[in-house]
Amino acid sequence: MTGAPVLQLRSVSKRFGAVQALTDVDLTVHAGEVLALVGDNGAGKSTLVKTIAGVHPVDEGTLTWHGEPVRLARPQDAAALGIATVYQDLALCDNLDVIANLFLGREKRRRGLLDEVAMEQHARRLLDTLAIRIPDVRTPVAALSGGQRQVVAIARALVGEPALVVLDEPTAALGVEQTAQVLDLVERLREQGLAVVLVSHNMADVRAVADTVAVLRLGRNNGVFPVAGTTQEQIVAAITGATDNAHARRARRTEHTEHTEEAEAV
C-alpha cells in the first residue's frame, strides 16, 4: 500500500495482572485496505481490537493516527478520531426500527424534538450508498435476518463518517447468502476509501475480501502476508505455529549435523 497509514501500532504491549495479553505487537492499516486479523483462540485478537477501540489503553508502545501520536484512553477517544468498531454481539435494540438503531445516541433534533424526517432521509441515503437492501427502514430490527442485522450494525458505525472500521467476526453464525451480503459490504467500504480491520476465523472469507493478513500467535506478531501470492496453508501454518516448529526442527538438524561433523573430524 502507498501513502501514510491511517493507523499504526508499534511495539504495543498489554498486561492484565499476571497475564501478558500482547507483547510488542505491530500493526499498520492503510486507507482503502482490508486488513484481516487472524489467530487461534487466545492469540490476543480481542485485546488488540479493544486497544484500537480505546477500551484497553496500552501499557507500552505507540499508536499513530495519520502519522500523529495518539493515546486512546476511552472509547470516546477512538470515536473522536474516526475509529468505529462493530463487535460480534452487534449491540442492536431489537424493539427499535432500523432508523432508531442507526442514530441511537446520535439522534438528529430540531427545536428540541427528534427530526424523524432528517434521520429517515439520511438513513436511506446511507443504505443506498452501501447498496444495503432493507425493504422498510421502519421495520423493527427483531424482524430482520442475521445478515440484515449485521449490515445495519455496520451502517450504524458509518453514521459518524469514520476513517477506520473494525469488524469483529462479522460473518460468524451467518448462512452462505447472508455471508455474501456482508462480504459485499466490506468490499464497498474499501472502494469508498475506508481502512477496514476484519477479525475472522473463516479463511474463505479472509481470502475473499482481504488485501493483507496479519497473524497473531500467543499475543505476538507471527507474520504479515499479502493475500495475493500467499497460500492458505502458509497462513494456517503461521496461526498454528507450524512455521515456528519447522524452523526449530531445521535448527536442531543443523546443530546435530555440525556436532556430528566435529566428532568425525576429531
Secondary structure, DSSP 8 states (H G I E B T S, - for coil): --S--SEEEEEEEEEETTEEEEEEEEEEE-TT-EEEEE--TTSSHHHHHHHHTTSS--SEEEEEETTEEE---SHHHHHHHTEEEE-TTTT--TTSBHHHHHTTTS--EETTEE-HHHHHHHHHHHHHHTT---S-TTSBGGGS-HHHHHHHHHHHHHTT--SEEEEESTTTT--HHHHHHHHHHHHHHHHTT-EEEEE-S-HHHHHHH-SEEEEEETTEEEEEEESTT--HHHHHHHHHTHHHHHHHHHHHHHHHHHHHHHHHH-
